[in-house]
Amino acid sequence: MIDRSLRRVLVVLIAGFAVLMVQVSRIQVIQAEDLRNNPDNGRSILRDFNSPRGSIVTADGVVVAVSDELVGSVFDYQRSYPEGDLYAHVAGYYSFNLGATGVEKAYNDWLSGRAAALRLSGLNTLLGGAGEPGTVVLSVRHDLQEQAAELLAGRSGSVVMIEPATGAVLALYSSPTYDPNLLASHDGVAAVTASQELLDAPGNPRRPAAYADRFFPGSSFKIVTAAAALEHPDVGPIDVAPTVEYFAPLASRAIRNSGQRACGGSIDDMIASSCNTGFAQLAAERIGPEAMVEMAENFGFNDNVPLDIAGATAGVFPEDFGEKLRDAEDGNTVGVFADSPVLAQAALGQNNVSASPLQMALVAATVANGGERNSPHVVQEVRRLDGTTAHSVPTDLVNRPIEPETSVALRRAMQIAVEDGTASGLQMAGIEVGAKTGTAQLGQDVVGAHAWVVGFAGKPGFAPDVAFAVHVAADPQFPDSSGSRTAVPIARALLSEFFAES
């Protein structure tokens, strides 16, 4: 008779064997197709390099990626990128040696013909065969992408343009960039060497700064602070007394305005003049940490950005401003917190606040879209070989960070900033533009500042057609960079191109 201890051992062994069998079955049966079709799977890539692969084209028909047929090679096809570095951070690359990135990876099943809508019926499907490859059509416009590259030449920075009503990305460009043809090469040594050289290069050209890097947004973040004030039930009419400097509760250093000027007044006044003291006081004394965190997170900070290609980084807004030390008194309606000075700085897009250019473009797009935030996407649709649509990317509403009336108030304030404020360089005949500039200093001991402008534009009397963010990275060689002087001219040229072709 088996004793009790041996029986326990047998039970454990049988249970372990059962778990192992379940796991093996899950991998071999349930996940088998996902593993076969994963674009980072070496066997998948070997199989697919000997099969035709669909092209990637822009919204206006320019070929971005194509498979060239080879003769006398181990492989039947070579993936190539006719536009070189222009779409490297959107289309990505498809490499036997290095895997895949961007649209090449995210839409692999469509490009390889293995998506359900493209699969062949009958025996070929049962044997795991693919259907016809799909042509992936980007929402990105070639003219805007080219213009962005020309305008950022020689500077590190990003351009993002979005259709507010749908979330379709119309331009997504990062500088520096790289040539994906180098990484797609079938010469393994050459591809790996090129990859390492890019990783070691200044500015890491392989990294898509437009959506994968974070920067201090500076005064462009004041849109979020203004939204928090307008939506706060206890703030009431906003009329901040003009001041030259402001000491937040417990602060040892003052917050000052650019040019040592005094400013304050209404939201319209403070957005137009980019008033540091006014917005810092609103956040620290009338909005408070809880409402500021809630509004920032409603706009998508501290959460993943739902872009349809991998790598989009979440914006950051501090979530903890310390213990409440004193209750409300003497006009301070929220009380004093241990980190009230940090809250005052965060309201200006400084301290621990950071965001990608894509994140800030989405802030502007939400304001332009009546307060509704849509998921951004770089792909518009997938077409079959006969030109019919196999898949359309839908508009995906994420949430409503602000009410429609708040959206109207913010749009008016941003339009005033263009009519008679820091974004006046964006005035365009026959086009209604609203914007907020930003100049984010890196610290007292660091030369240079990030230059920003975010906003929207459209025909008067209609919903805005486009939202945008332009970011030019701080550079000691350009110590006088600012949102008004550096980013605004780039945005204006892009809007001129957009409306010339619309």
ROMIKOL-643976 format. One record per residue (C-alpha): residue in one letter; residue number from 1; x, y, z. Coordinates in pm, whole numbers, plus 50000, padded with zeros to 5 digits. Each point is the difference from the previous one (the first is absolute). Last residue first. Layout:
N
 residuo num     u     v     w
       A NUM     X     Y     Z
...
***
This chain:
502
 residuo num     u     v     w
       S 502 49300 57084 45095
       E 501 50324 50048 49806
       A 500 50066 50369 50072
       F 499 49842 49953 50342
       F 498 50259 49747 50113
       E 497 50298 50174 49842
       S 496 49916 50331 50168
       L 495 49941 49811 50325
       L 494 50346 49847 49974
       A 493 50164 50337 49935
       R 492 49820 50151 50301
       A 491 50101 49712 50226
       I 490 50367 50044 49910
       P 489 49981 50377 50056
       V 488 49838 49939 50343
       A 487 50264 49758 50130
       T 486 50309 50223 50003
       R 485 49915 50365 50077
       S 484 49671 49961 50187
       G 483 50076 49672 50175
       S 482 50346 50111 50094
       S 481 50358 49940 49892
       D 480 50248 50270 50105
       P 479 50279 49762 50104
       F 478 50025 49837 49656
       Q 477 50338 49821 50007
       P 476 49918 49885 50355
       D 475 49712 49795 49853
       A 474 49657 49944 50155
       A 473 49776 49786 49785
       V 472 49760 50147 49745
       H 471 49644 49884 50060
       V 470 49710 50066 49764
       A 469 49655 49876 50098
       F 468 49695 49999 49776
       A 467 49625 49984 49967
       V 466 49827 49995 49663
       D 465 49664 50062 49837
       P 464 49855 50220 50275
       A 463 49618 49994 50022
       F 462 49841 50259 49772
       G 461 49912 50369 50032
       P 460 50335 50124 49876
       K 459 50192 49733 49804
       G 458 50235 49793 50212
       A 457 50298 50001 50231
       F 456 50118 49838 50322
       G 455 50268 50048 50266
       V 454 50333 49909 50149
       V 453 50321 50202 49994
       W 452 50318 49898 50168
       A 451 50366 50101 50037
       H 450 50210 49800 50245
       A 449 50256 50226 50165
       G 448 50367 50084 49973
       V 447 50298 50030 50231
       V 446 49990 49792 50317
       D 445 50104 50140 50341
       Q 444 49668 50165 50084
       G 443 49798 49699 49896
       L 442 49863 49832 49687
       Q 441 49779 50292 49901
       A 440 49677 49912 49825
       T 439 49882 50262 49753
       G 438 49638 49932 49911
       T 437 49752 50142 49752
       K 436 49624 49951 50004
       A 435 49794 50004 49684
       G 434 49672 50080 49830
       V 433 49976 50057 49626
       E 432 49703 50107 49788
       I 431 50101 50008 49634
       G 430 49891 50259 49741
       A 429 50325 50196 50024
       M 428 50248 49836 50235
       Q 427 50119 50117 50344
       L 426 50245 49744 50136
       G 425 50270 50255 50091
       S 424 49761 50136 50263
       A 423 50071 49698 50222
       T 422 50117 50201 50307
       G 421 49691 50220 49998
       D 420 49764 50215 49798
       E 419 49812 49804 49734
       V 418 50188 49674 50054
       A 417 49967 50002 50382
       I 416 49640 50116 49946
       Q 415 49938 49680 49803
       M 414 50137 49797 50292
       A 413 49757 50173 50239
       R 412 49704 49942 49766
       R 411 50091 49633 49960
       L 410 50030 49967 50377
       A 409 49654 50147 50058
       V 408 49840 49781 49732
       S 407 50164 49687 50142
       T 406 49876 50093 50346
       E 405 49647 50030 49857
       P 404 50035 49658 49838
       E 403 50091 49834 50333
       I 402 50354 49884 50064
       P 401 50194 49672 50010
       R 400 49747 49812 49784
       N 399 50130 49647 49955
       V 398 50179 49759 49764
       L 397 49786 50036 49687
       D 396 50124 49765 49727
       T 395 49953 50114 49641
       P 394 50020 49684 49792
       V 393 50296 49863 49803
       S 392 49857 49858 49679
       H 391 50071 49643 49892
       A 390 49975 49804 49675
       T 389 49926 50300 49779
       T 388 49984 49930 49629
       G 387 50298 50089 49781
       D 386 50018 49671 49808
       L 385 50314 49902 50191
       R 384 49814 50038 50328
       R 383 50012 50320 50198
       V 382 50081 50070 50365
       E 381 49881 50324 50159
       Q 380 50094 50329 50167
       V 379 50316 49908 50185
       V 378 50183 50253 50221
       H 377 49749 49985 50287
       P 376 49922 50230 50293
       S 375 49727 49896 50244
       N 374 49733 50268 50036
       R 373 49956 50252 50282
       E 372 49666 50187 50011
       G 371 49992 50353 50142
       G 370 49827 50167 49704
       N 369 50254 49867 49752
       A 368 50237 50299 49998
       V 367 50068 49970 50374
       T 366 50063 49628 49956
       A 365 50227 50062 49700
       A 364 50209 50248 50203
       V 363 50053 49745 50277
       L 362 50065 49733 49735
       A 361 50276 50215 49850
       M 360 50149 50019 50350
       Q 359 50010 49621 50030
       L 358 50149 49963 49650
       P 357 50274 50250 50090
       S 356 50088 49772 50292
       A 355 49935 50116 50353
       S 354 50175 50095 50321
       V 353 49903 50151 50336
       N 352 50243 49947 50290
       N 351 50100 50368 50042
       Q 350 49848 50196 49709
       G 349 49678 50001 49800
       L 348 49881 50328 50155
       A 347 49750 49830 50235
       A 346 50290 49777 50107
       Q 345 50181 50305 50138
       A 344 49711 50099 50228
       L 343 49954 49636 50102
       V 342 50369 49978 50095
       P 341 49964 50307 50224
       S 340 49692 49839 50164
       D 339 50211 49697 50091
       A 338 49922 49976 50371
       F 337 49642 50106 49931
       V 336 49822 50322 50089
       G 335 49624 50043 49984
       V 334 49759 49971 49707
       T 333 49814 50336 50004
       N 332 50301 50226 50057
       G 331 49821 50333 50024
       D 330 50108 50065 50359
       E 329 49947 49642 50128
       A 328 49965 49642 49882
       D 327 50132 49731 50232
       R 326 50364 49959 50093
       L 325 50260 49724 49971
       K 324 49851 49769 49739
       E 323 50256 49727 49951
       G 322 50196 49966 49682
       F 321 49949 50098 49638
       D 320 49951 49647 49868
       E 319 49893 49920 49644
       P 318 50267 50183 49802
       F 317 49914 50033 49627
       V 316 50172 49777 49746
       G 315 49918 49949 49632
       A 314 49980 49640 49890
       T 313 50234 49864 49735
       A 312 49898 49878 49656
       G 311 50221 49703 49909
       A 310 49781 49772 49792
       I 309 49790 50100 49701
       D 308 49623 50055 50023
       L 307 50038 50286 50250
       P 306 49803 49952 50323
       V 305 50215 50231 50219
       N 304 50059 49808 50322
       D 303 49902 50175 50322
       N 302 50161 50246 50243
       F 301 49874 50292 49788
       G 300 49704 49926 49774
       F 299 49800 50325 50002
       N 298 49781 49862 50280
       E 297 50327 49928 50183
       A 296 50097 50366 49990
       M 295 49651 50097 50115
       E 294 50001 49760 50295
       V 293 50349 50099 50110
       M 292 49907 50369 49997
       A 291 49671 49934 50183
       E 290 50176 49811 50279
       P 289 50291 50242 50028
       G 288 49806 50323 50054
       I 287 49794 50218 49767
       R 286 49987 50320 50206
       E 285 50327 50062 50185
       A 284 50280 49804 49835
       A 283 49849 49957 49655
       L 282 49854 50349 49961
       Q 281 50313 50161 50145
       A 280 50227 49819 49754
       F 279 49766 50093 49713
       G 278 50011 50370 50089
       T 277 50373 50020 50069
       N 276 50099 49829 49678
       C 275 49783 50207 49765
       S 274 50021 49876 49642
       S 273 49884 50345 49878
       A 272 49715 49866 49785
       I 271 49927 49711 50238
       M 270 49996 50238 50297
       D 269 49770 50258 49844
       D 268 49750 49744 49870
       I 267 50006 49819 50336
       S 266 49916 50331 50165
       G 265 50233 50252 50164
       G 264 50369 49958 50076
       C 263 50323 50154 49881
       A 262 50294 50209 50120
       R 261 50319 50001 49796
       Q 260 50344 49877 50103
       G 259 50077 49920 49634
       S 258 49848 49653 50033
       N 257 49796 49969 50315
       R 256 50133 49905 50340
       I 255 49954 49714 50246
       A 254 50159 50095 50331
       R 253 50239 49792 50204
       S 252 49967 49883 50361
       A 251 49657 49847 49949
       L 250 49790 49896 50302
       P 249 49677 50123 49831
       A 248 50078 50109 49643
       F 247 50199 50322 49966
       Y 246 49890 50195 49694
       E 245 50181 50260 49793
       V 244 49910 50292 49774
       T 243 49635 50002 50104
       P 242 49662 50062 49837
       A 241 49702 49909 50222
       V 240 49839 49678 49880
       D 239 49647 50030 49865
       I 238 49844 49657 49956
       P 237 49633 49984 50091
       G 236 49934 49695 50219
       V 235 50271 49761 50114
       D 234 49767 49776 50201
       P 233 49845 49778 49730
       H 232 50333 49945 49819
       E 231 49943 49955 49625
       L 230 50137 50342 49896
       A 229 50298 49973 50234
       A 228 50092 49647 49891
       A 227 49968 50104 49634
       A 226 50233 50294 50059
       T 225 50256 49765 50156
       V 224 49972 49766 49701
       I 223 50048 50288 49752
       K 222 50287 50120 50220
       F 221 50191 49693 49877
       S 220 50123 50198 49697
       S 219 50178 50214 50259
       G 218 50278 49750 50052
       P 217 49958 49660 49836
       F 216 50306 49857 50179
       F 215 50102 49715 49771
       R 214 49904 49636 49950
       D 213 50119 49761 49731
       A 212 49819 49717 49817
       Y 211 49734 50194 49804
       A 210 50171 50273 49802
       A 209 50344 49888 50118
       P 208 49992 49688 49784
       R 207 50322 49827 50119
       R 206 50214 49870 49715
       P 205 50184 50332 49974
       N 204 50151 49962 50352
       G 203 50072 50373 50056
       P 202 50370 49962 49935
       A 201 50082 49667 49829
       D 200 50077 49690 50209
       L 199 49665 49831 49930
       L 198 50033 50092 49633
       E 197 50347 49848 49981
       Q 196 49870 49685 50169
       S 195 49721 49958 49744
       A 194 50234 50065 49709
       T 193 50234 49728 50126
       V 192 49709 49758 50044
       A 191 49875 50066 49647
       A 190 50346 49980 49839
       V 189 50084 49672 50175
       G 188 49665 49848 49908
       D 187 50013 50092 49632
       H 186 49630 49954 49924
       S 185 49963 50379 50040
       A 184 49689 50119 50186
       L 183 50211 50193 50252
       L 182 50175 50218 49743
       N 181 49677 50046 49802
       P 180 49847 50151 50315
       D 179 50192 50326 49940
       Y 178 50014 50200 50323
       T 177 49839 50288 50193
       P 176 50112 50302 50198
       S 175 49742 50154 49994
       S 174 49653 49858 50051
       Y 173 49702 50013 49766
       L 172 49638 49909 50042
       A 171 49767 50173 49754
       L 170 49631 49944 49927
       V 169 49920 49776 50298
       A 168 49634 49896 49990
       G 167 49837 50057 50342
       T 166 49658 50026 49835
       A 165 49847 50340 50082
       P 164 50330 50161 50101
       E 163 50192 49922 49676
       I 162 50355 49989 50132
       M 161 50332 50170 49922
       V 160 50319 49913 50189
       V 159 50340 50158 49936
       S 158 50311 49913 50194
       G 157 50337 50136 50103
       S 156 50375 49986 49971
       R 155 50122 50274 49770
       G 154 50205 49993 49677
       A 153 49700 49957 49772
       L 152 49682 50054 50202
       L 151 49820 50201 49730
       E 150 50104 49767 49718
       A 149 49892 49687 50187
       A 148 49665 50155 50094
       Q 147 49939 50102 49639
       E 146 50063 49648 49878
       Q 145 49758 49856 50255
       L 144 49737 50259 49909
       D 143 50028 49928 49627
       H 142 49997 49625 50059
       R 141 49674 50000 50194
       V 140 49975 49749 50285
       S 139 49674 49802 50030
       L 138 50200 49698 49883
       V 137 49869 49747 49750
       V 136 50107 49640 50059
       T 135 49985 49793 49682
       G 134 49894 49647 50084
       P 133 50178 49682 49897
       E 132 49782 49735 49830
       G 131 49910 49711 50222
       A 130 50235 49804 50215
       G 129 50033 49626 50046
       G 128 49963 49829 50334
       L 127 49922 49657 49855
       L 126 49629 50040 50073
       T 125 50004 50335 49823
       N 124 50157 49854 49688
       L 123 49749 49714 49999
       G 122 49691 50219 49976
       S 121 49972 50377 50033
       L 120 50272 50255 49944
       R 119 50081 50244 50280
       L 118 49962 50373 49942
       A 117 49721 50086 50246
       A 116 50145 49759 50255
       A 115 50338 50174 50004
       R 114 50279 49783 49866
       G 113 50064 50195 49680
       S 112 50356 50094 50100
       L 111 49925 50374 50011
       W 110 49675 49947 50191
       D 109 50152 49763 50256
       N 108 50301 50230 50040
       Y 107 49794 50307 50086
       A 106 50169 50084 50333
       K 105 50342 49874 49887
       E 104 50043 50173 49664
       V 103 49796 50292 50135
       G 102 50278 50076 50246
       T 101 50271 49741 50070
       A 100 50120 49665 49869
       G  99 50259 49733 50062
       L  98 50374 50076 50002
       N  97 50162 49741 49772
       F  96 49722 49917 49754
       S  95 49898 50365 50007
       Y  94 49670 50184 49961
       Y  93 50041 50370 50077
       G  92 49794 50277 50158
       A  91 49705 50141 49806
       V  90 49959 50290 50243
       H  89 50342 50074 50150
       A  88 50187 49931 49675
       Y  87 49754 50201 49789
       L  86 50231 50270 49860
       D  85 50324 49804 50044
       G  84 50004 49840 49657
       E  83 49699 50086 49785
       P  82 50036 49688 49782
       Y  81 50003 49759 50298
       S  80 50099 49646 49906
       R  79 49908 49646 50104
       Q  78 50192 49740 49801
       Y  77 49821 49699 49855
       D  76 50068 49644 49882
       F  75 50268 49934 50259
       V  74 50306 49779 49959
       S  73 50075 50212 49695
       G  72 50033 49926 49630
       V  71 49718 50236 49901
       L  70 49831 50240 50239
       E  69 49649 50148 50001
       D  68 49976 50343 50165
       S  67 49764 50033 50295
       V  66 49864 50351 50054
       A  65 49993 50268 50269
       V  64 49915 50372 49986
       V  63 49824 50024 49665
       V  62 49838 50342 49954
       G  61 49623 49981 49947
       D  60 49861 50309 50172
       A  59 49905 49821 50321
       T  58 50347 49849 50003
       V  57 50087 49653 49877
       I  56 50119 49677 50165
       S  55 50036 49710 49758
       G  54 49889 49642 50051
       R  53 50235 49707 50037
       P  52 50067 49727 49743
       S  51 50132 49673 50146
       N  50 50356 49876 50046
       F  49 50077 50270 50252
       D  48 49683 49890 50180
       R  47 50121 49650 50075
       L  46 50338 50118 50130
       I  45 49824 50271 50203
       S  44 49758 49753 50156
       R  43 50283 49759 50075
       G  42 50195 50276 50175
       N  41 49700 50108 50212
       D  40 50012 50377 50050
       P  39 49715 50048 49749
       N  38 49775 49774 50212
       N  37 49802 49793 49748
       R  36 50103 49655 50113
       L  35 49974 50098 50368
       D  34 49652 50144 49956
       E  33 49895 49693 49802
       A  32 50120 49757 50265
       Q  31 49855 50186 50297
       I  30 49700 49773 50060
       V  29 50146 49678 49861
       Q  28 50370 49953 50064
       I  27 50041 50266 50270
       R  26 49676 49926 50187
       S  25 50051 49625 49963
       V  24 50350 50025 50144
       Q  23 49870 50207 50293
       V  22 49714 49759 50070
       M  21 50239 49702 49981
       L  20 50242 50167 50243
       V  19 49718 50077 50246
       A  18 49887 49636 49985
       F  17 50356 49875 50056
       G  16 50032 50226 50303
       A  15 49673 49871 50141
       I  14 50110 49638 49943
       L  13 50335 50067 50167
       V  12 49836 50174 50299
       V  11 49750 49716 50044
       L  10 50278 49743 49979
       V   9 50203 50181 50267
       R   8 49696 50019 50228
       R   7 49940 49624 49958
       L   6 50362 49936 50094
       S   5 49950 50192 50323
       R   4 49677 49810 50086
       D   3 50134 49649 49957
       I   2 49925 49795 49689
       M   1 49864 49657 50095
***
